[in-house]
Amino acid sequence: MIRVQVVDDHALVREGIALILGAQPDLDVVAQYASGPELLASAVDADVVLLDLYLPGMDGLEVLRRLAAPAPRVLMLTTVGRPREIREALAAGAAGFVLKDSSGDELAAAVRAAHQGVTALSPAVASALSGGGALTPRERDVLELLGEGLSNRDIAARLRLAERTVKVHVGNVLAKLGVTSRTQAALVARDR
């Protein structure tokens, strides 16, 4: 079972997400919180945290930065994905970015992907990141290694980069290629 915590200041959204994910046979919502400080004060262990980007008092990015190591994988949730915030979240260690208009199946798939160490981006988020243009030389290196099936950690070791930096590069590659998963990017790499 993948243990999930949900952090959103809107009770209806929080409870709805918990119901949707709780109906999945492999997902267990172990806690719900209305604020970042509640999550940070919690002693409940989880594998994945769904964290609203816009929380009153302490926003999701600040909460993400304050999570103690070893931190669970964090999927950022929001209604609007602005490129700067998406990049900041990925650079701060987010495992992905999901818009609240995603379907329940998409959200569950993103949780599973994050748990497996795969960067999860909603299609609209990938679109928001996409400024078009060619891949940079470093992004081409990352794409090649994605094509070999390497994890972010392995890519970071191979390229002598921080894992956070690799996450940002992976997000940029996905966006520029117009794909939403590492598998799709690996297929593009193979075809090239």
N, CA and C atoms as a LAMMPS dump frame, in Angstrom:
ITEM: TIMESTEP
0
ITEM: NUMBER OF ATOMS
576
ITEM: BOX BOUNDS ff ff ff
-5.0000000000000000e+02 5.0000000000000000e+02
-5.0000000000000000e+02 5.0000000000000000e+02
-5.0000000000000000e+02 5.0000000000000000e+02
ITEM: ATOMS id mol type element x y z
1 1 1 N 0.837 -1.201 0
2 1 2 C 0 0 0
3 1 3 C 0.875 1.256 0
4 2 1 N 0.464 2.222 -0.79
5 2 2 C 1.135 3.522 -0.814
6 2 3 C 0.396 4.435 0.158
7 3 1 N 1.099 4.892 1.182
8 3 2 C 0.487 5.754 2.201
9 3 3 C 0.547 7.212 1.747
10 4 1 N -0.625 7.867 1.77
11 4 2 C -0.753 9.218 1.222
12 4 3 C -1.283 10.177 2.283
13 5 1 N -0.722 11.38 2.307
14 5 2 C -1.256 12.478 3.119
15 5 3 C -1.744 13.559 2.157
16 6 1 N -2.845 14.217 2.517
17 6 2 C -3.429 15.265 1.688
18 6 3 C -3.425 16.569 2.479
19 7 1 N -2.867 17.63 1.877
20 7 2 C -2.826 18.936 2.528
21 7 3 C -3.496 19.954 1.609
22 8 1 N -4.663 20.451 2.041
23 8 2 C -5.394 21.469 1.286
24 8 3 C -6.258 22.235 2.272
25 9 1 N -6.311 23.552 2.132
26 9 2 C -7.077 24.348 3.081
27 9 3 C -8.58 24.305 2.819
28 10 1 N -9.013 23.74 1.713
29 10 2 C -10.442 23.617 1.416
30 10 3 C -10.91 22.206 1.783
31 11 1 N -11.763 22.115 2.782
32 11 2 C -12.209 20.817 3.291
33 11 3 C -12.839 19.953 2.209
34 12 1 N -13.66 20.539 1.369
35 12 2 C -14.333 19.77 0.332
36 12 3 C -13.327 19.161 -0.65
37 13 1 N -12.332 19.925 -1.035
38 13 2 C -11.296 19.421 -1.944
39 13 3 C -10.498 18.324 -1.251
40 14 1 N -10.065 18.596 -0.041
41 14 2 C -9.257 17.642 0.734
42 14 3 C -10.002 16.327 0.918
43 15 1 N -11.263 16.409 1.351
44 15 2 C -12.044 15.2 1.602
45 15 3 C -12.374 14.471 0.304
46 16 1 N -12.618 15.231 -0.769
47 16 2 C -12.893 14.606 -2.062
48 16 3 C -11.695 13.831 -2.571
49 17 1 N -10.512 14.427 -2.464
50 17 2 C -9.29 13.746 -2.882
51 17 3 C -9.094 12.478 -2.056
52 18 1 N -9.322 12.585 -0.756
53 18 2 C -9.16 11.418 0.129
54 18 3 C -10.121 10.297 -0.274
55 19 1 N -11.354 10.633 -0.606
56 19 2 C -12.321 9.619 -1.035
57 19 3 C -11.908 8.969 -2.356
58 20 1 N -11.484 9.79 -3.298
59 20 2 C -11.076 9.267 -4.608
60 20 3 C -9.878 8.332 -4.468
61 21 1 N -8.864 8.78 -3.757
62 21 2 C -7.665 7.952 -3.61
63 21 3 C -7.923 6.737 -2.729
64 22 1 N -8.739 6.916 -1.699
65 22 2 C -9.06 5.811 -0.798
66 22 3 C -9.798 4.675 -1.484
67 23 1 N -10.44 4.962 -2.603
68 23 2 C -11.157 3.921 -3.349
69 23 3 C -10.209 3.056 -4.178
70 24 1 N -8.958 3.475 -4.297
71 24 2 C -7.967 2.698 -5.058
72 24 3 C -7.435 1.567 -4.178
73 25 1 N -7.285 0.366 -4.727
74 25 2 C -6.866 -0.777 -3.905
75 25 3 C -5.448 -0.681 -3.348
76 26 1 N -4.594 0.145 -3.971
77 26 2 C -3.198 0.218 -3.537
78 26 3 C -2.843 1.533 -2.846
79 27 1 N -3.846 2.389 -2.614
80 27 2 C -3.587 3.686 -1.986
81 27 3 C -4.336 3.797 -0.677
82 28 1 N -3.66 4.309 0.346
83 28 2 C -4.256 4.468 1.666
84 28 3 C -4.011 5.903 2.146
85 29 1 N -5.076 6.693 2.27
86 29 2 C -4.943 8.059 2.771
87 29 3 C -4.849 7.97 4.292
88 30 1 N -3.648 8.246 4.815
89 30 2 C -3.389 8.058 6.24
90 30 3 C -3.625 9.321 7.059
91 31 1 N -3.684 10.494 6.396
92 31 2 C -3.918 11.733 7.134
93 31 3 C -4.317 12.846 6.176
94 32 1 N -5.062 13.811 6.729
95 32 2 C -5.47 15.001 5.99
96 32 3 C -5.177 16.216 6.859
97 33 1 N -4.708 17.283 6.236
98 33 2 C -4.37 18.496 6.968
99 33 3 C -4.891 19.715 6.218
100 34 1 N -5.251 20.751 6.976
101 34 2 C -5.753 21.999 6.39
102 34 3 C -4.644 23.029 6.202
103 35 1 N -3.436 22.751 6.72
104 35 2 C -2.351 23.731 6.615
105 35 3 C -0.995 23.035 6.59
106 36 1 N -0.007 23.781 6.119
107 36 2 C 1.358 23.282 6.109
108 36 3 C 1.912 22.995 7.493
109 37 1 N 1.724 23.918 8.458
110 37 2 C 2.24 23.645 9.794
111 37 3 C 1.663 22.36 10.412
112 38 1 N 0.4 22.04 10.098
113 38 2 C -0.181 20.784 10.595
114 38 3 C 0.604 19.591 10.054
115 39 1 N 0.93 19.636 8.762
116 39 2 C 1.72 18.552 8.169
117 39 3 C 3.093 18.478 8.82
118 40 1 N 3.755 19.625 8.955
119 40 2 C 5.107 19.646 9.507
120 40 3 C 5.151 19.16 10.956
121 41 1 N 4.068 19.374 11.701
122 41 2 C 4.009 18.944 13.102
123 41 3 C 3.59 17.49 13.253
124 42 1 N 3.139 16.881 12.193
125 42 2 C 2.609 15.526 12.252
126 42 3 C 3.703 14.48 12.403
127 43 1 N 3.373 13.423 13.113
128 43 2 C 4.293 12.294 13.254
129 43 3 C 3.848 11.122 12.378
130 44 1 N 2.819 11.337 11.565
131 44 2 C 2.304 10.279 10.694
132 44 3 C 3.25 10.098 9.513
133 45 1 N 3.635 8.858 9.252
134 45 2 C 4.515 8.568 8.119
135 45 3 C 3.695 8.384 6.851
136 46 1 N 4.229 8.841 5.744
137 46 2 C 3.578 8.663 4.451
138 46 3 C 4.638 8.468 3.381
139 47 1 N 4.211 7.887 2.273
140 47 2 C 5.098 7.713 1.131
141 47 3 C 4.998 8.9 0.175
142 48 1 N 3.775 9.428 0.031
143 48 2 C 3.52 10.535 -0.886
144 48 3 C 2.633 11.556 -0.193
145 49 1 N 2.956 12.837 -0.363
146 49 2 C 2.134 13.93 0.156
147 49 3 C 1.586 14.708 -1.032
148 50 1 N 0.272 14.914 -1.04
149 50 2 C -0.363 15.816 -2.006
150 50 3 C -0.467 17.155 -1.314
151 51 1 N 0.251 18.148 -1.803
152 51 2 C 0.408 19.42 -1.111
153 51 3 C -0.085 20.573 -1.974
154 52 1 N -1.116 21.255 -1.49
155 52 2 C -1.646 22.427 -2.199
156 52 3 C -0.561 23.498 -2.275
157 53 1 N -0.396 24.092 -3.44
158 53 2 C 0.609 25.139 -3.615
159 53 3 C 0.236 26.412 -2.871
160 54 1 N -1.055 26.76 -2.9
161 54 2 C -1.504 28.014 -2.293
162 54 3 C -2.204 27.739 -0.972
163 55 1 N -1.451 27.781 0.095
164 55 2 C -1.993 27.606 1.44
165 55 3 C -1.862 28.923 2.194
166 56 1 N -2.834 29.253 3.037
167 56 2 C -2.715 30.49 3.811
168 56 3 C -1.6 30.37 4.855
169 57 1 N -0.954 31.476 5.121
170 57 2 C 0.091 31.488 6.148
171 57 3 C 1.435 31.032 5.612
172 58 1 N 1.535 29.746 5.308
173 58 2 C 2.773 29.171 4.787
174 58 3 C 2.424 28.432 3.495
175 59 1 N 2.91 28.946 2.363
176 59 2 C 2.517 28.315 1.096
177 59 3 C 3.195 26.96 0.913
178 60 1 N 2.72 26.229 -0.078
179 60 2 C 3.213 24.884 -0.318
180 60 3 C 4.697 24.802 -0.599
181 61 1 N 5.256 25.788 -1.303
182 61 2 C 6.692 25.779 -1.572
183 61 3 C 7.503 25.862 -0.286
184 62 1 N 7.057 26.719 0.624
185 62 2 C 7.768 26.841 1.908
186 62 3 C 7.651 25.545 2.71
187 63 1 N 6.474 24.938 2.704
188 63 2 C 6.285 23.662 3.401
189 63 3 C 7.211 22.609 2.79
190 64 1 N 7.251 22.553 1.475
191 64 2 C 8.115 21.595 0.781
192 64 3 C 9.566 21.769 1.21
193 65 1 N 10.012 23.005 1.28
194 65 2 C 11.41 23.272 1.668
195 65 3 C 11.688 22.893 3.12
196 66 1 N 10.668 22.915 3.967
197 66 2 C 10.865 22.642 5.398
198 66 3 C 10.69 21.175 5.784
199 67 1 N 10.214 20.347 4.861
200 67 2 C 10.026 18.935 5.2
201 67 3 C 11.366 18.315 5.582
202 68 1 N 11.362 17.608 6.686
203 68 2 C 12.594 17.004 7.189
204 68 3 C 12.952 15.765 6.382
205 69 1 N 14.241 15.544 6.228
206 69 2 C 14.714 14.338 5.544
207 69 3 C 14.642 13.154 6.5
208 70 1 N 14.358 11.977 6.054
209 70 2 C 13.974 11.682 4.67
210 70 3 C 12.512 12.061 4.456
211 71 1 N 12.29 12.954 3.533
212 71 2 C 10.933 13.447 3.269
213 71 3 C 10.204 12.498 2.325
214 72 1 N 8.89 12.436 2.458
215 72 2 C 8.118 11.659 1.482
216 72 3 C 8.166 12.359 0.122
217 73 1 N 7.773 11.677 -0.894
218 73 2 C 7.657 12.294 -2.221
219 73 3 C 6.481 13.263 -2.158
220 74 1 N 6.631 14.427 -2.749
221 74 2 C 5.61 15.471 -2.673
222 74 3 C 5.103 15.822 -4.056
223 75 1 N 3.791 15.695 -4.237
224 75 2 C 3.129 16.15 -5.453
225 75 3 C 2.45 17.463 -5.131
226 76 1 N 2.778 18.491 -5.876
227 76 2 C 2.146 19.785 -5.67
228 76 3 C 0.795 19.793 -6.382
229 77 1 N -0.206 20.381 -5.72
230 77 2 C -1.555 20.514 -6.274
231 77 3 C -1.896 21.984 -6.43
232 78 1 N -2.536 22.332 -7.521
233 78 2 C -2.977 23.707 -7.695
234 78 3 C -4.043 23.781 -8.777
235 79 1 N -4.735 24.898 -8.815
236 79 2 C -5.716 25.115 -9.877
237 79 3 C -5.063 25.741 -11.096
238 80 1 N -3.959 26.448 -10.889
239 80 2 C -3.255 27.123 -11.982
240 80 3 C -1.767 26.809 -11.859
241 81 1 N -1.18 26.335 -12.943
242 81 2 C 0.244 26.045 -12.936
243 81 3 C 1.013 27.1 -13.704
244 82 1 N 1.664 27.991 -12.97
245 82 2 C 2.479 29.026 -13.615
246 82 3 C 3.907 28.495 -13.763
247 83 1 N 4.515 28.697 -14.918
248 83 2 C 5.84 28.115 -15.166
249 83 3 C 6.877 28.391 -14.074
250 84 1 N 6.933 29.625 -13.581
251 84 2 C 7.932 29.957 -12.552
252 84 3 C 7.709 29.11 -11.299
253 85 1 N 6.453 28.999 -10.874
254 85 2 C 6.157 28.226 -9.665
255 85 3 C 6.399 26.735 -9.874
256 86 1 N 6.092 26.255 -11.058
257 86 2 C 6.33 24.844 -11.36
258 86 3 C 7.825 24.554 -11.278
259 87 1 N 8.613 25.403 -11.901
260 87 2 C 10.069 25.206 -11.874
261 87 3 C 10.618 25.309 -10.458
262 88 1 N 10.119 26.271 -9.689
263 88 2 C 10.561 26.415 -8.289
264 88 3 C 10.235 25.168 -7.487
265 89 1 N 9.037 24.635 -7.67
266 89 2 C 8.623 23.442 -6.925
267 89 3 C 9.492 22.246 -7.303
268 90 1 N 9.743 22.059 -8.586
269 90 2 C 10.59 20.943 -9.017
270 90 3 C 12.008 21.104 -8.494
271 91 1 N 12.515 22.339 -8.522
272 91 2 C 13.861 22.6 -8.012
273 91 3 C 13.947 22.376 -6.507
274 92 1 N 12.843 22.618 -5.803
275 92 2 C 12.818 22.425 -4.347
276 92 3 C 12.61 20.97 -3.962
277 93 1 N 12.434 20.111 -4.949
278 93 2 C 12.337 18.685 -4.66
279 93 3 C 10.98 18.049 -4.889
280 94 1 N 10.024 18.787 -5.443
281 94 2 C 8.713 18.195 -5.711
282 94 3 C 8.855 17.042 -6.699
283 95 1 N 8.069 16.002 -6.468
284 95 2 C 8.083 14.832 -7.349
285 95 3 C 7.174 15.028 -8.546
286 96 1 N 6.432 16.129 -8.558
287 96 2 C 5.541 16.382 -9.673
288 96 3 C 4.587 17.507 -9.376
289 97 1 N 3.742 17.777 -10.359
290 97 2 C 2.83 18.912 -10.275
291 97 3 C 1.526 18.499 -10.925
292 98 1 N 0.434 18.521 -10.171
293 98 2 C -0.86 18.063 -10.67
294 98 3 C -1.892 19.168 -10.501
295 99 1 N -2.644 19.413 -11.565
296 99 2 C -3.709 20.407 -11.485
297 99 3 C -4.96 19.784 -10.875
298 100 1 N -5.722 20.597 -10.167
299 100 2 C -6.912 20.104 -9.483
300 100 3 C -8.041 19.734 -10.428
301 101 1 N -7.92 20.072 -11.688
302 101 2 C -8.956 19.64 -12.629
303 101 3 C -8.62 18.286 -13.259
304 102 1 N -7.591 17.615 -12.753
305 102 2 C -7.252 16.271 -13.224
306 102 3 C -8.348 15.304 -12.807
307 103 1 N -8.468 14.223 -13.551
308 103 2 C -9.432 13.184 -13.179
309 103 3 C -8.882 12.389 -11.989
310 104 1 N -9.758 11.64 -11.355
311 104 2 C -9.334 10.79 -10.248
312 104 3 C -8.299 9.773 -10.69
313 105 1 N -8.476 9.215 -11.884
314 105 2 C -7.511 8.243 -12.406
315 105 3 C -6.16 8.897 -12.656
316 106 1 N -6.167 10.12 -13.176
317 106 2 C -4.908 10.837 -13.412
318 106 3 C -4.197 11.129 -12.1
319 107 1 N -4.971 11.528 -11.089
320 107 2 C -4.372 11.818 -9.788
321 107 3 C -3.767 10.555 -9.172
322 108 1 N -4.507 9.451 -9.225
323 108 2 C -3.997 8.186 -8.684
324 108 3 C -2.733 7.758 -9.427
325 109 1 N -2.729 7.922 -10.752
326 109 2 C -1.544 7.566 -11.542
327 109 3 C -0.354 8.443 -11.161
328 110 1 N -0.601 9.723 -10.902
329 110 2 C 0.474 10.633 -10.494
330 110 3 C 1.049 10.225 -9.142
331 111 1 N 0.184 9.815 -8.215
332 111 2 C 0.649 9.353 -6.895
333 111 3 C 1.534 8.121 -7.068
334 112 1 N 1.084 7.185 -7.892
335 112 2 C 1.875 5.967 -8.124
336 112 3 C 3.219 6.309 -8.778
337 113 1 N 3.189 7.217 -9.75
338 113 2 C 4.427 7.617 -10.428
339 113 3 C 5.394 8.26 -9.44
340 114 1 N 4.889 9.176 -8.634
341 114 2 C 5.738 9.844 -7.641
342 114 3 C 6.35 8.825 -6.681
343 115 1 N 5.547 7.867 -6.251
344 115 2 C 6.032 6.83 -5.338
345 115 3 C 7.171 6.037 -5.97
346 116 1 N 7.116 5.857 -7.28
347 116 2 C 8.161 5.109 -7.989
348 116 3 C 9.354 5.98 -8.373
349 117 1 N 9.308 7.264 -8.008
350 117 2 C 10.427 8.143 -8.311
351 117 3 C 10.358 8.773 -9.693
352 118 1 N 9.174 8.731 -10.302
353 118 2 C 8.986 9.292 -11.633
354 118 3 C 8.368 10.679 -11.505
355 119 1 N 8.89 11.646 -12.229
356 119 2 C 8.333 12.994 -12.219
357 119 3 C 6.963 12.967 -12.877
358 120 1 N 5.942 13.415 -12.152
359 120 2 C 4.562 13.395 -12.648
360 120 3 C 4.114 14.824 -12.942
361 121 1 N 3.745 15.063 -14.19
362 121 2 C 3.256 16.384 -14.59
363 121 3 C 1.928 16.226 -15.31
364 122 1 N 0.915 16.975 -14.88
365 122 2 C -0.342 17.012 -15.617
366 122 3 C -0.052 17.534 -17.014
367 123 1 N -0.82 17.091 -18.022
368 123 2 C -0.585 17.594 -19.377
369 123 3 C -0.611 19.12 -19.46
370 124 1 N -1.518 19.753 -18.742
371 124 2 C -1.585 21.216 -18.777
372 124 3 C -0.345 21.849 -18.142
373 125 1 N 0.224 21.174 -17.154
374 125 2 C 1.446 21.673 -16.519
375 125 3 C 2.606 21.562 -17.499
376 126 1 N 2.696 20.435 -18.178
377 126 2 C 3.747 20.266 -19.18
378 126 3 C 3.61 21.34 -20.255
379 127 1 N 2.376 21.637 -20.621
380 127 2 C 2.109 22.683 -21.614
381 127 3 C 2.545 24.048 -21.109
382 128 1 N 2.257 24.33 -19.836
383 128 2 C 2.623 25.619 -19.251
384 128 3 C 4.137 25.8 -19.223
385 129 1 N 4.853 24.709 -18.998
386 129 2 C 6.313 24.778 -18.969
387 129 3 C 6.899 24.945 -20.36
388 130 1 N 6.156 24.463 -21.33
389 130 2 C 6.691 24.418 -22.683
390 130 3 C 6.761 25.807 -23.291
391 131 1 N 7.954 26.233 -23.532
392 131 2 C 8.134 27.475 -24.248
393 131 3 C 8.567 27.151 -25.668
394 132 1 N 8.479 25.871 -25.985
395 132 2 C 8.914 25.435 -27.297
396 132 3 C 10.426 25.453 -27.367
397 133 1 N 10.932 25.365 -28.536
398 133 2 C 12.371 25.442 -28.733
399 133 3 C 13.045 24.097 -28.593
400 134 1 N 14.285 24.091 -28.99
401 134 2 C 15.075 22.874 -28.97
402 134 3 C 15.58 22.587 -27.563
403 135 1 N 15.928 21.333 -27.365
404 135 2 C 16.516 20.938 -26.091
405 135 3 C 17.927 21.518 -25.991
406 136 1 N 18.295 21.908 -24.778
407 136 2 C 19.671 22.349 -24.533
408 136 3 C 20.576 21.115 -24.574
409 137 1 N 21.887 21.314 -24.676
410 137 2 C 22.782 20.145 -24.647
411 137 3 C 22.594 19.298 -23.384
412 138 1 N 22.401 19.924 -22.244
413 138 2 C 22.216 19.165 -20.999
414 138 3 C 20.89 18.402 -21.026
415 139 1 N 19.852 19.039 -21.56
416 139 2 C 18.557 18.349 -21.669
417 139 3 C 18.659 17.163 -22.62
418 140 1 N 19.47 17.281 -23.687
419 140 2 C 19.679 16.145 -24.588
420 140 3 C 20.386 15.007 -23.857
421 141 1 N 21.357 15.351 -22.999
422 141 2 C 22.041 14.33 -22.194
423 141 3 C 21.041 13.608 -21.293
424 142 1 N 20.184 14.388 -20.643
425 142 2 C 19.174 13.81 -19.746
426 142 3 C 18.218 12.926 -20.542
427 143 1 N 17.784 13.389 -21.702
428 143 2 C 16.875 12.601 -22.532
429 143 3 C 17.514 11.274 -22.935
430 144 1 N 18.784 11.317 -23.303
431 144 2 C 19.482 10.086 -23.686
432 144 3 C 19.474 9.082 -22.531
433 145 1 N 19.728 9.571 -21.323
434 145 2 C 19.762 8.684 -20.158
435 145 3 C 18.354 8.213 -19.765
436 146 1 N 17.353 9.068 -20.013
437 146 2 C 15.97 8.616 -19.82
438 146 3 C 15.687 7.451 -20.763
439 147 1 N 16.208 7.556 -21.981
440 147 2 C 16.039 6.495 -22.961
441 147 3 C 16.678 5.184 -22.528
442 148 1 N 17.682 5.263 -21.661
443 148 2 C 18.326 4.065 -21.117
444 148 3 C 17.575 3.528 -19.903
445 149 1 N 16.521 4.268 -19.488
446 149 2 C 15.71 3.806 -18.365
447 149 3 C 16.271 4.161 -16.997
448 150 1 N 17.175 5.122 -16.932
449 150 2 C 17.794 5.49 -15.652
450 150 3 C 16.856 6.351 -14.806
451 151 1 N 16.964 6.204 -13.506
452 151 2 C 16.207 7.028 -12.557
453 151 3 C 16.876 8.392 -12.442
454 152 1 N 16.177 9.346 -11.811
455 152 2 C 16.77 10.672 -11.587
456 152 3 C 18.08 10.555 -10.808
457 153 1 N 18.095 9.694 -9.808
458 153 2 C 19.296 9.523 -8.981
459 153 3 C 20.46 9.023 -9.833
460 154 1 N 20.176 8.035 -10.7
461 154 2 C 21.233 7.481 -11.55
462 154 3 C 21.713 8.509 -12.578
463 155 1 N 20.774 9.271 -13.125
464 155 2 C 21.145 10.324 -14.083
465 155 3 C 22.024 11.359 -13.385
466 156 1 N 21.637 11.735 -12.16
467 156 2 C 22.42 12.717 -11.397
468 156 3 C 23.841 12.218 -11.174
469 157 1 N 23.974 10.956 -10.817
470 157 2 C 25.308 10.394 -10.592
471 157 3 C 26.112 10.367 -11.889
472 158 1 N 25.475 9.966 -12.966
473 158 2 C 26.171 9.851 -14.254
474 158 3 C 26.627 11.212 -14.756
475 159 1 N 25.775 12.241 -14.587
476 159 2 C 26.101 13.575 -15.098
477 159 3 C 26.759 14.473 -14.058
478 160 1 N 26.939 13.942 -12.847
479 160 2 C 27.529 14.707 -11.74
480 160 3 C 26.738 15.979 -11.454
481 161 1 N 25.421 15.784 -11.303
482 161 2 C 24.509 16.881 -10.983
483 161 3 C 23.758 16.547 -9.712
484 162 1 N 23.152 17.553 -9.102
485 162 2 C 22.258 17.312 -7.966
486 162 3 C 20.981 16.677 -8.501
487 163 1 N 20.378 15.795 -7.709
488 163 2 C 19.147 15.131 -8.129
489 163 3 C 18.043 16.154 -8.403
490 164 1 N 17.998 17.221 -7.62
491 164 2 C 17.007 18.285 -7.845
492 164 3 C 17.172 18.912 -9.23
493 165 1 N 18.417 19.125 -9.617
494 165 2 C 18.694 19.707 -10.926
495 165 3 C 18.201 18.778 -12.028
496 166 1 N 18.417 17.491 -11.843
497 166 2 C 17.946 16.512 -12.829
498 166 3 C 16.427 16.564 -12.929
499 167 1 N 15.737 16.69 -11.791
500 167 2 C 14.269 16.777 -11.811
501 167 3 C 13.802 17.956 -12.657
502 168 1 N 14.473 19.085 -12.508
503 168 2 C 14.113 20.264 -13.303
504 168 3 C 14.362 19.985 -14.783
505 169 1 N 15.507 19.381 -15.114
506 169 2 C 15.808 19.061 -16.502
507 169 3 C 14.773 18.087 -17.069
508 170 1 N 14.393 17.078 -16.285
509 170 2 C 13.395 16.11 -16.744
510 170 3 C 12.077 16.824 -17.028
511 171 1 N 11.661 17.715 -16.123
512 171 2 C 10.43 18.482 -16.337
513 171 3 C 10.499 19.317 -17.602
514 172 1 N 11.644 19.952 -17.842
515 172 2 C 11.816 20.759 -19.059
516 172 3 C 11.782 19.886 -20.317
517 173 1 N 12.421 18.714 -20.246
518 173 2 C 12.432 17.797 -21.387
519 173 3 C 11.01 17.347 -21.706
520 174 1 N 10.27 16.942 -20.674
521 174 2 C 8.891 16.494 -20.888
522 174 3 C 8.068 17.607 -21.543
523 175 1 N 8.233 18.82 -21.026
524 175 2 C 7.454 19.943 -21.548
525 175 3 C 7.827 20.255 -22.99
526 176 1 N 9.117 20.297 -23.279
527 176 2 C 9.55 20.648 -24.635
528 176 3 C 9.168 19.583 -25.658
529 177 1 N 9.131 18.331 -25.201
530 177 2 C 8.751 17.257 -26.112
531 177 3 C 7.236 17.113 -26.217
532 178 1 N 6.506 17.774 -25.294
533 178 2 C 5.055 17.676 -25.302
534 178 3 C 4.55 16.325 -24.834
535 179 1 N 5.316 15.673 -23.952
536 179 2 C 4.909 14.383 -23.403
537 179 3 C 4.673 14.533 -21.905
538 180 1 N 4.024 13.528 -21.308
539 180 2 C 3.671 13.649 -19.899
540 180 3 C 4.316 12.596 -19.012
541 181 1 N 5.136 11.725 -19.583
542 181 2 C 5.769 10.701 -18.745
543 181 3 C 7.19 10.422 -19.222
544 182 1 N 7.957 9.838 -18.345
545 182 2 C 9.327 9.448 -18.665
546 182 3 C 9.33 8.385 -19.756
547 183 1 N 8.332 7.511 -19.718
548 183 2 C 8.241 6.447 -20.712
549 183 3 C 8.082 7.043 -22.103
550 184 1 N 7.187 8.028 -22.213
551 184 2 C 6.993 8.68 -23.506
552 184 3 C 8.283 9.372 -23.954
553 185 1 N 8.968 10.013 -23.023
554 185 2 C 10.233 10.681 -23.353
555 185 3 C 11.279 9.659 -23.796
556 186 1 N 11.308 8.507 -23.117
557 186 2 C 12.259 7.436 -23.486
558 186 3 C 11.977 6.942 -24.91
559 187 1 N 10.704 6.86 -25.275
560 187 2 C 10.356 6.436 -26.63
561 187 3 C 10.828 7.468 -27.653
562 188 1 N 10.682 8.745 -27.311
563 188 2 C 11.18 9.805 -28.189
564 188 3 C 12.691 9.681 -28.334
565 189 1 N 13.383 9.439 -27.216
566 189 2 C 14.835 9.302 -27.244
567 189 3 C 15.238 8.122 -28.136
568 190 1 N 14.519 7.032 -28.013
569 190 2 C 14.812 5.853 -28.835
570 190 3 C 14.621 6.155 -30.319
571 191 1 N 13.533 6.86 -30.633
572 191 2 C 13.242 7.185 -32.019
573 191 3 C 14.26 8.157 -32.617
574 192 1 N 14.872 8.973 -31.752
575 192 2 C 15.876 9.925 -32.247
576 192 3 C 17.2 9.221 -32.447
